[in-house]
Amino acid sequence: MARKTSKSASKDVKRAMHKRKEGTLKSGRSGKTVKSRKQAIAIGLSEARQKGKKVAPKKRSKK
């Protein structure tokens, strides 16, 4: 079965996680420091999507 996320996208997430651990990862508009592990992953995936890398689409809420 094929990977849903490319290896290069995984590197973006790894970089975001590392920056979070250092305390230098900032969120988008507010610019506040990110402390949440989940938020760091979301930022890494978002950056990978913007670069056009292979990443699974965002999960949608069920109505």
Legacy VTK file of the C-alpha trace (Angstrom):
# vtk DataFile Version 3.0
C-alpha trace
ASCII
DATASET POLYDATA
POINTS 63 float
0.000 0.000 0.000
1.259 3.491 -0.888
2.246 6.074 1.695
-0.351 8.776 2.390
2.381 11.254 3.295
5.666 11.742 1.453
8.978 11.378 3.242
9.814 15.012 2.546
6.520 16.076 4.191
7.513 13.996 7.213
10.733 16.007 7.391
8.676 19.227 7.552
6.713 17.831 10.491
9.933 16.693 12.177
11.392 20.195 11.767
8.244 21.761 13.296
8.391 19.344 16.241
12.053 20.227 16.811
11.297 23.963 16.746
8.464 23.400 19.252
10.839 21.600 21.590
13.296 24.500 21.338
10.439 26.928 22.022
10.821 28.853 18.760
7.750 27.585 16.860
5.151 30.339 16.408
1.515 30.022 15.347
0.174 31.753 12.248
-1.609 35.055 12.808
-1.189 35.600 16.534
2.499 34.682 16.555
2.215 33.043 19.978
4.633 30.272 20.927
3.244 26.794 20.240
3.333 24.405 23.201
0.940 21.696 21.967
2.339 18.621 20.215
-0.796 18.302 18.047
-0.586 21.925 16.961
3.074 21.489 15.978
2.145 18.509 13.789
-0.677 20.513 12.190
1.704 23.385 11.401
4.229 20.985 9.839
1.575 19.355 7.659
0.177 22.734 6.652
3.619 23.945 5.542
4.115 20.735 3.552
0.755 21.258 1.805
1.735 24.828 0.886
4.945 23.502 -0.698
2.848 21.043 -2.756
4.104 17.859 -1.118
2.033 14.676 -0.924
-0.053 14.919 2.273
-3.465 13.477 3.099
-6.252 16.098 2.914
-7.467 17.890 6.050
-10.012 15.944 8.097
-13.540 17.363 7.907
-16.051 17.343 10.718
-19.178 15.244 10.221
-22.503 17.053 10.244
LINES 1 64
63 0 1 2 3 4 5 6 7 8 9 10 11 12 13 14 15 16 17 18 19 20 21 22 23 24 25 26 27 28 29 30 31 32 33 34 35 36 37 38 39 40 41 42 43 44 45 46 47 48 49 50 51 52 53 54 55 56 57 58 59 60 61 62
